[in-house]
Amino acid sequence: MPVENLARSDVITAPPDESIRDLAATMQDEAVGSVVITDDGTPAGIVTDRDLVTQVLAAGTDPDDVVAEDVMADDPHTIDHDAGFYQATELMSERGVRRLPVTGPDGELAGIITVDDLNELLADEHQELAEIIRKQRPPY
């Protein structure tokens, strides 16, 4: 199944000069754990809630002195929109990431897929398989 069929298209984005306070507020308002940082519509980085905790709060950095590009993961691992489900899981595993911005044919941001999305898909598939088994087993 192509990633474009699984990915969320409503990606929360911000420019590289977005303040950390605004990023945190956006994450809270949108109930998301990450914001994709874009430059001219292309993924330039990603900032996660964990980045805010480890690189700002735990480091004792004044949030007023920090913007997205200071804490974002540069050159984020992305996946092409026509890549498959297994390519996404393999890439996440190899790179140790939980989120992959999805790019379109011209490298533009087209969506995002997360390990939670993939896990939900697998759970749905397991439910379908369990239903087949329930229908075929003899009554007790």
N, C-alpha and C positions, 0 to 999 in steps of 0.2 A: 504494500500500500504506500503510495507516495506521501512524503512528509506534508505536502501542500494540503492534503485531505485531512491531516491530523492537527496541523498547526493552528494556533490562534492568530487571527488577522488583526485583532485589536491590540496591537503592541503599544505599550506605554514608552514614549521616547522623550528625550531631552537633548539640548545642545551641550557641547563640551564645557561651556562656561556656566552651566546651571549650578546654583549654589547647593551645597550639601543640605542645608535646611529645607530648601524647596524640593530636593529629591526625596528626602525623608517624608515630607508632607504629602508628596505625590504618591509614594508607596502606601502611606496610610490611607489616603483618600480613595485610591484605586484598589486597595486590598491586594497588592502584588508584592513580590519579594525582590523584584529587579526592575531596572529601567535601562532600556537600550539607548546608548548615546549615539546619536547620528550626526553625520557631517554630509550635507547635501543629499540626504535621503539614504545614505549608505551607513551600515553599522561601523562605528569607529571604536566602540567599546561597550562595556556593560558594567553597571554598578548594582551590586546586590545589597540586601540588608546586612549580610555578613560583612561586606566591605565596610559599611558604615560603622559597624561595631568594632571590627579589628583595626581598621586603619584610622579611625577618627576617635571614637570614644575610648577604646582601650589604650590607644597611643597618647591620650591626653591632648589631642590636637583641638584647637579652637575651631568649631564648625564654621565660624564666620570667616575663617582664613582659607577655606578649602572649597574647591569647585569640583565638578564631576571628573574632569580630565586628570585631577590629582590622585584620584583613588580608583578610577575605572581600570578594568582589565583591558589593556591595549590589544589591538588586533584580535578581537574576539573570535573564538571558534564559531564558524557559521556552517550552515548546511544548505545545499542547493534545494530549491523547491521540488525538484523532481527526484531527489534521492529517496531511498526507501526507508521503511521503519527500522530494519536491521542496521542500516548504515548509521542511522541516528543513535541507536543504542550503542553500537560499537564505538562511534566517535565520542559519545559521552563517557563511556568507560575508559577509553584510551586517554582522554584529556582530563578526566576527573572533574567534569562539569555537569551541572544539573539543568542548564538552559542553553539552547542553541537558537540564535537568531536565524531565521530562514530567509534566504536571499532569492530574488527573482532572476530572470535571464540576464539582466544588465547589472547584477550585483546590488540592486536596490533592496531595502528591507521589505520583505513580503509577509512576515509573520514571526512567530516564536513558538518553539516546542520545548516542553519541559519534561523532566523525568516524571512528574506527577501526571502529565497528559498521557505519557506512554504507559504508566502503571494503571491508569484508569482504563485505557484501551485493553490491556491484558486482562484486567478484572472482568470487563464486559465479555471478552472472548471466553474466559473460563466459565462464566455464567451460561453462555450459549452451549458450551460443551457439556456442562453439568445437566442442562435441560435435555439434551439428546440422550444422555445416560439414563436419566429419570424415566423418560418415555419408553426406553427399550428394556429396562430391567423388569423381571417378573415381580408380581405383587408378593408381599410378605404375609 
